[in-house]
Amino acid sequence: MKVDGGPVRTVVKPCSLDPATQKLITNIFSKDMFKNAMTLMNLDVKKMPLGKLSKQQIARGFEVLETLEEAIRNPTGGGQSLEELSSRFYTVIPHNFGRNRPPPISSPEILQAKKDMLLVLADIELAQTLQAASGEEEKLEEVPHPLDRDYQLLKCQLQLLDNGGPEYKGDRFKAHSKLNNRRLLWHGTNVAVVAAILTSGLRIMPHSGGRVGRGIYFASENSKSACYVTPMRCGGHQVGYMFLGEVALGKEHHITIDDPSLKSPPPGFDSVIARGQTEPDPTQDIELELDGQQVVVPQGRPVPCPSFQSSNFSQSEYLIYKESQCHLRYLLEIHL
């Protein structure tokens, strides 16, 4: 109630979420988690606090990286040196290397790592913007519980699986798409970007990339995707998150050597599979019917693939280059 021009006094409603979802929302919107994620990337949280992150600052960081990319490609181009450009990047995006001198961004690998870092930072900024906008709108005397508010920001529905049900017992799940040849595949990620993924889905960003080009990466072996999980400390253990997505692969194009230039499958194909030296035993695959469609779910232990023993890839990577070919269906919490 407003009295004599004073602030509106609010009453917070009880939380309507089940305990598991409450824990998830707490984790993926945790300010300490975001700060720790930034610290792990050697970012200076004091010079770049959460509330001060902006799309403009991140865009300026990408602009410097684009200039660096050109300088790495053409070292005799006569422009600024890699050291000067690296220093400029670290000015735009403050880092904290302790007493160590900031390393120059001098190779394509380091450059891509910095691009990936900015993509994570952009998703952290998105989550912060969502929360800030929600806080500004609240002028009611009775307001939702903070966890309900953050859950509503995601604009998606999360339903806890019954641990006695068949879906929970299965090792993989997921399905949906207009194309045939659907598989339930893994996608591991940084806990700091889970909120952004739940809000916007898996996205192909202009600066994303990897060994199989600019697409969305999946794996049939969970140990492959687990390599990309960046966890957070929760109580006495580390908690990370992995997605299971129904991926419409359609007609597959197989490769065995790296091709970072890919932005789409070759004409006539719908996906690119970097075939690995191992693959879950195909004789153990099962099929689920999801939304009336048949979806293959890899279940077996990894076995050698004789036809691909000389592949550059130890484990297979599944690539799609259209966001619409994936429908995220499950989010798994893993304890590391």
Backbone hydrogen bonds, N-H to C=O, Kabsch-Sander energy under -0.5 kcal/mol:
donor,donor_aa,acceptor,acceptor_aa,energy
6,G,3,V,-2.2
10,T,8,V,-0.5
11,V,141,E,-2.4
13,K,143,V,-2.7
22,Q,18,D,-2.4
23,K,19,P,-2.2
24,L,20,A,-2.0
25,I,21,T,-2.7
26,T,22,Q,-2.4
27,N,23,K,-2.3
28,I,24,L,-2.7
29,F,25,I,-1.2
30,S,27,N,-1.1
34,F,30,S,-2.2
35,K,31,K,-2.6
36,N,32,D,-2.6
37,A,33,M,-2.6
38,M,34,F,-2.2
39,T,35,K,-2.4
40,L,36,N,-2.4
41,M,37,A,-0.9
42,N,39,T,-2.0
43,L,38,M,-2.6
44,D,94,P,-2.4
45,V,43,L,-1.0
48,M,44,D,-1.5
52,K,49,P,-1.7
53,L,49,P,-0.5
53,L,50,L,-1.3
58,I,54,S,-1.9
59,A,55,K,-2.6
60,R,56,Q,-2.2
61,G,57,Q,-1.9
62,F,58,I,-2.1
63,E,59,A,-2.0
64,V,60,R,-2.0
65,L,61,G,-2.0
66,E,62,F,-2.2
67,T,63,E,-1.8
68,L,64,V,-2.5
69,E,65,L,-2.6
70,E,66,E,-1.8
71,A,67,T,-2.0
72,I,68,L,-2.5
73,R,69,E,-2.1
74,N,70,E,-2.3
77,G,74,N,-1.8
85,L,81,S,-2.5
86,S,82,L,-2.6
87,S,83,E,-2.2
88,R,84,E,-1.9
89,F,85,L,-2.2
90,Y,86,S,-2.5
91,T,87,S,-1.2
92,V,88,R,-2.1
93,I,89,F,-3.2
96,N,42,N,-2.9
100,N,97,F,-1.8
106,S,104,P,-1.3
111,L,107,S,-2.5
112,Q,108,P,-2.4
113,A,109,E,-2.0
114,K,110,I,-1.9
115,K,111,L,-2.0
116,D,112,Q,-2.8
117,M,113,A,-2.1
118,L,114,K,-2.1
119,L,115,K,-2.0
120,V,116,D,-2.0
121,L,117,M,-2.4
122,A,118,L,-2.4
123,D,119,L,-1.6
124,I,120,V,-2.1
125,E,121,L,-2.4
126,L,122,A,-2.0
127,A,123,D,-2.1
128,Q,124,I,-2.3
129,T,125,E,-2.5
130,L,126,L,-2.4
131,Q,127,A,-1.9
132,A,128,Q,-2.3
133,A,129,T,-2.6
134,S,130,L,-2.0
135,G,131,Q,-2.2
136,E,132,A,-1.8
137,E,133,A,-1.2
138,E,134,S,-0.8
139,K,137,E,-1.0
143,V,11,V,-2.2
143,V,141,E,-0.5
149,R,145,H,-2.6
150,D,146,P,-2.4
151,Y,147,L,-2.4
152,Q,148,D,-2.4
153,L,149,R,-1.3
154,L,150,D,-0.8
154,L,151,Y,-1.0
155,K,151,Y,-0.5
155,K,152,Q,-0.9
158,L,156,C,-0.5
165,G,162,D,-2.2
169,K,165,G,-1.5
170,G,166,P,-1.4
182,R,294,Q,-0.5
183,R,247,V,-2.2
184,L,296,V,-2.3
185,L,183,R,-0.7
185,L,245,G,-2.6
186,W,219,A,-3.0
187,H,243,F,-2.1
189,T,241,Y,-1.1
191,V,230,T,-2.4
193,V,190,N,-2.1
194,V,191,V,-1.0
197,I,193,V,-2.2
198,L,194,V,-2.7
199,T,195,A,-1.8
200,S,196,A,-2.8
201,G,197,I,-3.1
205,M,203,R,-0.8
208,S,205,M,-1.5
213,G,210,G,-1.6
214,R,262,L,-2.6
215,G,213,G,-1.2
216,I,320,I,-2.7
217,Y,215,G,-0.5
218,F,318,Y,-1.9
219,A,186,W,-1.6
222,N,220,S,-0.5
224,K,221,E,-1.1
225,S,221,E,-1.3
226,A,222,N,-2.3
227,C,223,S,-0.7
227,C,224,K,-0.9
228,Y,225,S,-1.8
229,V,226,A,-1.5
230,T,189,T,-1.1
230,T,228,Y,-0.6
232,M,239,V,-2.4
234,C,237,H,-3.2
237,H,234,C,-1.3
239,V,232,M,-3.4
240,G,334,I,-2.8
242,M,332,L,-2.2
243,F,187,H,-3.0
244,L,330,Y,-2.4
245,G,185,L,-2.8
245,G,243,F,-0.5
246,E,327,H,-2.5
247,V,183,R,-3.0
247,V,245,G,-0.7
248,A,246,E,-0.5
248,A,325,Q,-3.0
249,L,181,N,-2.3
249,L,247,V,-1.0
250,G,180,N,-1.9
250,G,181,N,-0.6
252,E,250,G,-0.6
253,H,271,S,-2.0
254,H,252,E,-0.5
255,I,273,I,-2.3
259,D,211,R,-2.8
262,L,259,D,-1.5
269,F,266,P,-2.1
270,D,251,K,-2.9
271,S,251,K,-1.4
272,V,319,L,-2.1
273,I,253,H,-2.8
274,A,272,V,-0.6
274,A,317,E,-2.8
275,R,255,I,-2.0
275,R,273,I,-1.2
277,Q,313,F,-1.4
278,T,314,S,-1.2
279,E,303,V,-1.8
281,D,301,R,-2.2
284,Q,281,D,-2.0
285,D,282,P,-1.3
286,I,297,V,-2.0
288,L,295,V,-2.7
290,L,288,L,-0.8
290,L,293,Q,-2.8
293,Q,290,L,-1.9
295,V,288,L,-2.8
296,V,182,R,-2.5
297,V,286,I,-3.1
300,G,281,D,-0.5
303,V,279,E,-2.5
305,C,277,Q,-2.8
308,F,305,C,-2.3
309,Q,306,P,-1.1
311,S,308,F,-1.6
312,N,256,T,-3.1
313,F,275,R,-0.5
314,S,312,N,-0.5
316,S,278,T,-0.8
317,E,274,A,-1.8
318,Y,218,F,-2.7
319,L,272,V,-2.9
319,L,317,E,-0.5
320,I,216,I,-1.5
325,Q,322,K,-1.8
326,C,323,E,-1.5
327,H,246,E,-2.2
329,R,244,L,-2.0
330,Y,244,L,-1.8
332,L,242,M,-3.5
334,I,240,G,-2.9
334,I,332,L,-0.5
336,L,238,Q,-2.7
336,L,334,I,-0.5
